[in-house]
Amino acid sequence: MEIKPKMLKLTSQSEKLINKAPSRTVKNICSLVCRRTIGPFPNSTGDIYRNNMGIMRKLVCQKKSIFQRVWTKHSKSAINYTKGRVHFENFRCCFNSFAAKPQQMYEMPRCSKIGKIEDALLCECPMGESLPRPSDYISSLLAVTAHNWLLRISADTGETLEKVYLGSYRKFKYIIWDEPQETLVLKSVQTKSSAVYQQGESSQRDVLFYLAVFKVFPLSLVGILEITKHIFGSNVTDAMISHGMLIVMHSVGLVRLYSFERITEQFMKPKQIIGQTCSCKGESGTIGDYPFGIPCNIVPTESPSFLIEVSCLENAFQVGGNPWHYIITPNKKKERGTYHIRSLDDHSLAKNGIREMKWCSLEPDWIQFHPDDSERIIHVGPDQISVLKLKELQEDSYRCQVIEDFAIFANRDREVNNLITVTASGRTVKKRFAQLDDDPEQETFKIVIYEDELELLTVVAVTQNETEGKAHVDLHCNDTGRLLKKIVLQESWDVTHSHSILIDRDTLIHIEEKPNRNFSCYVYKLIRITDD
């Protein structure tokens, strides 16, 4: 028997009432919380997550919401934070920061110095993809140890899920993403006087760096590339792979970009697979097992052609924007503090593309492409933050123009700094120097970071009085620059120490590095003030 759905019939009076009812957007937070449990609808991918983050942003920025320090911990080794987890003792000990007060998640057994973790990054599985092993779905830390092991460690329990031995002929210390959650790069320390014998060649060549590239899910080897003086130049100072490009820096101020895919296709020896048997230099072993490790299998025999070459001061080179542009400081010391924004296509300077802040300070200003993928640019000085954007021009000799989207200014006296002072007795006194723009007695910007989930631009401003420095964290709207929230830090802020600030939804993390490797971690949690 077929069951037909009941149809609701509206009377003409009901229709009139509905037509008269005004349409409005519900902005009440309680209503939004109730609506988010309904579930997804067609063409609404990510709506629930965005609504949740919108609710969280409103709660964070409300006047009755404050951030209160709930936890402090000190350490003799570096402190690291990765998405709700605070790591101590070279990632050996982990605390969960999601709770009202951080609680210990795990503590791995102590090991010798050669077994300590040098560097690590968080790895999370992609959504909606079928992975070969159940352990691949576990959030994990990808870590490189002092004795050249690549480990995949459960981020919740500290259990070692997978390990690969890299080999003993190199010392790997750094790990970064090439493509986030897809490809990672391990970089060795610079070897200044080592030589590697290449089979079939009669000469030896000095190796400066090794770069090991891996795919994740499952963990598999792409290859290990060697950077040598013979191929890339004797004045190479650094090298890294990012977004599919090999970036090589030279001491003379040159930065060269190469296609890593093209280098791999041209110079890779037979592809190596972790777990398979391999022969290299008369030795046989299992790839990734101790003591055989992974032989170097990307060995350029001639200088590869580069995609772009740029001369800049201190190798400071950034790429971004739409259309593609890059930011450099011309390779002259007198140009320090001046930034050029140029087209990646033909190196032409954008209109208003020379950016220079009229400041007088001990610390330089800095500039970078905005990390929110809006193609904007952030230019930060001691008392001013300018958010810039590129605008394409139709009929002009310039292809693009740099215009200011908005600016944020420090709260300080804007009066002209007069170099001539008249004393009470009428005597004229001339100052020899103007007051610095980053004078500690005036509010000065120290840190600017972007919180992607809440769409907030976080600015740390510091003022130093006679006894101590006080800092506050300002939350600005990422789209307009409007100040939404001010958080005063309870601990003093010493401008001579190294600091980092992180905002993660309802949690604020302040990590301080003091002299003699003394580290401190301060955790603030969001609470609401209720009326009695």
Salt bridges, closest charged atoms under 4 A:
ASP47 OD1 - ARG50 NH2 2.53
GLU89 OE1 - ARG92 NH2 2.41
GLU89 OE1 - ARG110 NH1 3.58
GLU107 OE2 - ARG92 NH2 3.07
GLU118 OE2 - LYS171 NZ 3.09
GLU124 OE1 - LYS83 NZ 2.89
ASP136 OD1 - ARG133 NH2 3.32
ASP136 OD1 - ARG152 NH2 3.34
ASP156 OD1 - ARG85 NH2 2.95
GLU162 OE1 - ARG133 NH2 3.35
GLU162 OE1 - ARG152 NE 3.30
GLU201 OE1 - ARG205 NE 3.81
ASP206 OD2 - LYS229 NZ 3.96
GLU226 OE2 - ARG205 NH2 3.13
ASP238 OD1 - LYS187 NZ 2.29
GLU309 OE2 - ARG256 NE 2.66
GLU314 OE2 - ARG336 NH1 2.71
ASP345 OD2 - ARG399 NH1 3.06
ASP346 OD2 - ARG399 NH1 3.59
GLU363 OE2 - LYS446 NZ 3.81
ASP365 OD2 - HIS379 NE2 2.73
ASP372 OD1 - HIS370 ND1 2.99
ASP372 OD2 - ARG376 NH2 3.04
ASP383 OD2 - ARG412 NH1 3.70
ASP383 OD2 - ARG414 NH1 3.06
ASP396 OD2 - LYS351 NZ 3.57
ASP405 OD2 - ARG376 NH1 2.97
ASP405 OD1 - LYS389 NZ 3.91
GLU443 OE1 - HIS472 NE2 2.82
GLU453 OE2 - ARG505 NH2 2.83
ASP474 OD1 - HIS472 ND1 2.91
GLU491 OE1 - ARG69 NH1 2.96
GLU491 OE2 - HIS510 ND1 2.56
ASP494 OD2 - HIS497 NE2 3.45
ASP506 OD1 - LYS525 NZ 3.77
GLU512 OE2 - HIS497 ND1 2.84
ASP531 OD2 - LYS64 NZ 3.06
